Amino acid sequence: MIMWQEFDFENRILAILADHAGREHHMGPAFLSPYQIAIEFARRFPADFRELEQRGFPMGGEGAGVPNSLPQYIAKELSSRLLDGRIRAIEGGFLSSGHMEDLTFNFGGQRIRSSLTRSGFDLSLFRTERQSRATGDSAT
């Protein structure tokens, strides 16, 4: 069994995105970064997060010195599953790293700085699929 299914990432991430979508807004649900998704995953499923850390997928961040991190894994898997159509209830986007000095997240009182901020790479973002208010159908 691959890790994605073993830890039920798709359903858990969908629930996280839905819970953090924010109030009804004409621009659609709020986007979350892979860091925010991973932090919420760790908060909701601490035993699974500890298991993932032991397998080499810690929270990571700038200066963590790890080759893989949970946010990187989440971003990579969501991106590839969106690209090949295995996931349709989530949409992705990017936050440009241009002119960005720092992007820091709070993880249990610890400051996690995005490793992408000064790398020249944009930060991926994900949200639940935007729904049309008028029809209830997915926006195209």
N, C-alpha and C positions, 0 to 999 in steps of 0.2 A: 504494500500500500504506500502510495507517495504521501509526503508530508502534507500537501494541500488538503487531501481528503482525510487523512488521519486526524488533523486538528480542525476539520470542518470550517476551513477559512472562508469559503464563499458565503455560507449562511451567517457566520459570525460577523464578517465584514459588512454584509448587507444590513444586519441589525444595527451595527455601530453607525453606519452611514445614515440609516433611517432615524436613529435616535438623535443624531447631531445635525439633521438637515436644517434645523432652525424653523422659524415661523414661516407661514405661507408668504411667499415673495414672488413678485412678477418675474424675477430673474431665475427662479427655480431654487432647488435645495442648495445648501452650502456645500462647498468643496472641503475635503479634508486631505491633508498631506499624508504620505505613508508613515511619517513619524507620529502624527496624531492618531492614526488608525492603530499603529503598533502600541502606543502608550495606552490607548483605551483597551486593546486586546489584553495587555499585561494586567491592567486594573481589573478587568472582568474575569480573566482566566489565569490567576497567578500560578497555579500548579503547571498548567500547560506552558506558560511563559518560562518558568524555571527549566522545564524539560527542553524547550527550544534553546535556551541559553546553553545548556549542557551539550546540545548538538552543534553548537557553534553559531547560533543566531541571537546574539545579545541585542540590546537596544542600539548600540553603535553610536554614531555621531562623529563629528570632527575630533581628531586626535585619539579616538578609541583604539586605534591600531589593530582592528579586526578586519579580516578579508571579506566577511559576510556579516550582515546585520538583519534583524527582523524587518526594519523598514525597507531595506533593499530587496529582500525576498518578496515582501508584499507588493512593492512597486513592479518588480519584474514579472511576477505571476499575474497580477491584474492586467498589466499591459499586454502580455502575450495572450491572455485569455480574451481580452477585448478585441485584439487584432484578429484572432481566428474565429471569433463568434461564439466561443464557449460560454461567455458571460454577456448577457444583454441587458441586465437590470442595473448595471453600473455604467457611468460614463466618465471619461477621463479628460484632463486638460493639463495645462502647464502654467506655472508662475515663473516669469522670466527672472533670471538671476542678474539681469542688467542693472547696474547702479545699486545693487543690494549689498549692504555691508555685513549684515548678520541676520540670522533667523534662528531663534532659540526656543526650545520647548521645555516645559516643566514635566519632569518624570519623577514623581515621589519626592519632591524637594530638590532633586538634582537637575541642573541645567544641561540640556543636551543641545549642542549647536549643530545645525545641519552641516553635513560634510560637503554639500553642493553649493553653498552660498558663494564662495569665492573660486569655484572650480570652472566657471564658464558654462556649466550645464544647468538647464532649467529644472525646477522642482516639479515632479508630477503631482497631480491633484486628482481626487476621485470623489464622486457623489452618486447618490441614487439617481436613476434615470429620470430626467425631467418629464413631468406629466403635463399634458395640455389641460388647462382649467376648463375650457369649454366642452371638450368631449371626453376627457378622462383617458384619451389615447396618448401614447408616447409621441413626443414631438419629433419631427424628422428634420 
